[in-house]
Amino acid sequence: MVSPPLFDSSKPPVDPPAGCPRPLVWRLARALWQAHQPAADGFCQQCGRANQLYPCPLSRLALAGLAYACGVPAGRGGWAIFVRRRRQSGRW
């Protein structure tokens, strides 16, 4: 089994790492990550005070998407939990 390419979760590169099996997922997750950065007050720039302190759920989802794009199985964490909660709340 080939280990997935590693990336710095504090500043993932804009372009997918070499060997990334899902470059489109990488680009989408990276754009989501970029939009949900901490503001000076500790809240997410995008979510503002409507959400909890940074990291907001969408920034955590973006990091899970980056890992998935690199070949890490989604399993039961991150993305799967987000989708399950959205479905249970009736938002999807």
C-alpha positions as CSV (number, residue, x, y, z in Angstrom):
1,M,0.0,0.0,0.0
2,V,1.3,3.4,-1.0
3,S,1.3,6.0,1.8
4,P,-0.6,9.2,0.9
5,P,1.3,12.4,0.1
6,L,1.8,14.5,3.2
7,F,0.9,18.2,3.4
8,D,1.1,20.9,6.0
9,S,-2.4,21.3,7.4
10,S,-1.6,24.9,8.5
11,K,-0.9,25.9,4.9
12,P,-1.7,23.3,2.3
13,P,-0.4,24.1,-1.2
14,V,-2.9,25.5,-3.7
15,D,-2.0,22.8,-6.3
16,P,-2.5,19.2,-5.4
17,P,0.7,17.4,-4.2
18,A,2.4,15.1,-6.6
19,G,0.7,11.7,-6.7
20,C,-2.7,13.1,-5.4
21,P,-5.3,10.7,-6.8
22,R,-8.2,13.2,-6.6
23,P,-6.9,16.6,-7.8
24,L,-10.4,18.1,-8.2
25,V,-11.4,17.2,-4.7
26,W,-8.1,18.8,-3.5
27,R,-8.9,22.0,-5.3
28,L,-12.4,22.2,-3.9
29,A,-11.3,21.4,-0.4
30,R,-8.4,23.9,-0.6
31,A,-10.8,26.6,-1.7
32,L,-13.1,25.8,1.2
33,W,-10.1,25.8,3.6
34,Q,-9.0,29.2,2.3
35,A,-12.5,30.7,2.8
36,H,-12.7,29.6,6.4
37,Q,-9.6,31.1,8.1
38,P,-9.4,32.6,11.5
39,A,-10.0,36.3,12.0
40,A,-8.2,38.5,14.5
41,D,-11.0,37.9,17.0
42,G,-10.6,34.1,16.9
43,F,-13.8,33.5,14.9
44,C,-13.9,32.2,11.3
45,Q,-13.7,35.0,8.7
46,Q,-16.5,33.4,6.6
47,C,-18.8,32.2,9.4
48,G,-18.3,35.1,11.7
49,R,-19.9,35.0,15.1
50,A,-22.7,32.7,13.8
51,N,-20.4,29.9,14.5
52,Q,-18.1,28.8,17.3
53,L,-14.5,29.8,17.6
54,Y,-12.1,28.7,14.8
55,P,-11.8,26.0,13.6
56,C,-15.3,26.0,12.4
57,P,-17.0,22.8,11.1
58,L,-16.4,23.8,7.5
59,S,-12.6,24.3,8.1
60,R,-12.4,20.9,9.6
61,L,-14.4,19.5,6.7
62,A,-12.0,21.1,4.3
63,L,-9.0,19.4,6.0
64,A,-10.8,16.1,5.9
65,G,-11.4,16.7,2.1
66,L,-7.7,17.4,1.6
67,A,-6.8,14.1,3.3
68,Y,-9.4,12.3,1.3
69,A,-8.0,13.8,-1.9
70,C,-4.6,12.4,-1.0
71,G,-6.0,8.9,-0.6
72,V,-6.8,8.7,3.1
73,P,-10.1,6.8,3.4
74,A,-13.0,8.8,4.7
75,G,-14.1,6.1,7.1
76,R,-16.4,7.2,9.9
77,G,-14.7,10.5,10.8
78,G,-14.8,14.0,9.3
79,W,-16.8,14.0,6.1
80,A,-19.0,11.0,7.1
81,I,-20.0,12.6,10.4
82,F,-20.8,16.0,8.7
83,V,-23.0,14.3,6.1
84,R,-24.8,12.2,8.6
85,R,-25.6,15.2,10.9
86,R,-26.8,17.3,7.9
87,R,-29.1,14.5,6.8
88,Q,-30.5,13.9,10.3
89,S,-31.2,17.6,10.8
90,G,-33.1,17.7,7.5
91,R,-30.8,20.2,5.8
92,W,-30.1,17.8,3.0
